[in-house]
Amino acid sequence: MPKEFARSERVAQMIIRHLAVILRSEVKDPRVSGLTITDVEVTKDLRQAKVFVSSMVGDDSDIEGTMEAVDKANGFLRRKLANAIEMRHCPNLIFAYDSSIADGAKMSALIDKALNSKD
């Protein structure tokens, strides 16, 4: 018997799909346009969604400014998301920076450096 997915997981996947399109095509702020959604965690009552974002630009120096821009665009993003999804209530969006991609790239570079220094 296939595993049943919780509704919160299905809603999280739906939020990822729709927010990615909204961030790419409808947000005009260049600080926000380089963001990628890495994960979304939705509470069981579907009232809050924690959206984890990562910057594909690779410059970690202005993450605070980027997160401020995302917080300013929160109302716009939530309104666009509410129009895209078919739910009674659109979850409140809480954005958090996810540095795992940048950390992984740094670790990979260190491993490559260590392997090259052996030769």
C-alpha positions in Angstrom: 0.0 0.0 0.0 1.5 3.4 -0.9 2.4 5.8 1.8 -0.2 8.5 2.4 1.2 12.0 2.5 -0.1 14.5 5.1 -2.0 17.4 3.8 0.6 19.8 5.2 3.2 18.1 3.0 1.1 18.5 -0.1 0.4 22.1 0.7 4.2 22.7 1.2 4.9 21.3 -2.3 2.2 23.4 -3.8 3.7 26.5 -2.1 7.1 25.7 -3.4 5.9 25.4 -7.0 3.8 28.6 -6.9 6.2 30.8 -5.0 9.1 29.8 -7.3 7.1 31.0 -10.3 6.0 34.2 -8.5 9.6 35.0 -7.4 11.0 34.4 -10.9 8.4 36.2 -12.9 6.5 38.8 -10.9 8.9 40.2 -8.3 10.7 43.2 -9.7 13.2 43.7 -6.8 16.6 42.4 -8.1 17.7 41.4 -4.5 14.8 38.9 -4.4 15.0 37.6 -8.0 18.2 35.6 -7.3 16.5 33.6 -4.5 15.7 29.9 -4.7 13.3 28.1 -2.4 14.9 25.1 -0.8 12.2 23.9 1.4 8.8 24.8 3.0 7.5 23.6 6.3 3.8 24.0 6.9 2.2 23.7 10.3 -0.5 21.0 10.8 -3.3 23.6 11.0 -2.0 25.1 7.7 -1.8 28.6 9.1 1.9 29.2 8.9 4.5 28.2 6.3 8.2 28.6 7.0 9.9 29.2 3.6 13.6 28.4 3.4 15.4 30.4 0.7 18.9 30.3 -0.6 20.8 32.8 -2.8 22.1 31.5 -6.1 24.2 34.6 -6.6 26.8 33.3 -4.3 27.4 36.5 -2.5 26.7 36.0 1.2 27.6 39.5 2.2 24.2 41.1 1.5 22.0 38.3 2.9 20.5 40.7 5.5 19.5 43.2 2.8 18.0 40.4 0.7 16.0 39.0 3.6 14.8 42.5 4.4 13.6 42.8 0.8 11.8 39.5 1.1 10.1 40.6 4.3 9.0 43.8 2.6 7.6 41.7 -0.3 5.9 39.3 2.0 2.4 40.8 1.6 2.7 40.9 -2.2 3.9 37.3 -2.2 1.2 36.1 0.1 -1.5 37.9 -2.0 -0.2 36.3 -5.2 0.0 32.9 -3.6 -3.5 33.2 -2.3 -4.7 33.8 -5.9 -2.8 30.8 -7.1 -3.8 28.2 -4.6 -7.3 27.0 -3.8 -7.5 27.1 0.0 -9.8 28.9 2.4 -6.9 30.6 4.1 -3.4 31.3 2.7 -0.7 30.5 5.2 1.3 33.3 6.8 4.8 33.2 5.2 7.9 33.3 7.4 11.1 33.5 5.4 14.4 32.0 6.7 17.8 31.9 5.0 19.1 28.4 4.2 22.9 28.4 3.9 23.2 24.7 3.3 24.0 25.0 -0.4 26.8 27.6 0.2 28.1 25.4 3.1 28.1 22.4 0.8 30.0 24.2 -1.9 32.6 25.3 0.6 33.0 21.8 1.9 33.3 20.4 -1.6 36.0 23.0 -2.4 37.9 22.0 0.8 37.7 18.3 -0.1 38.9 19.1 -3.6 41.8 21.2 -2.2 42.8 18.4 0.2 42.7 15.8 -2.6 44.7 18.0 -4.9 47.4 18.7 -2.3 48.0 15.0 -1.8 49.1 14.6 -5.5 
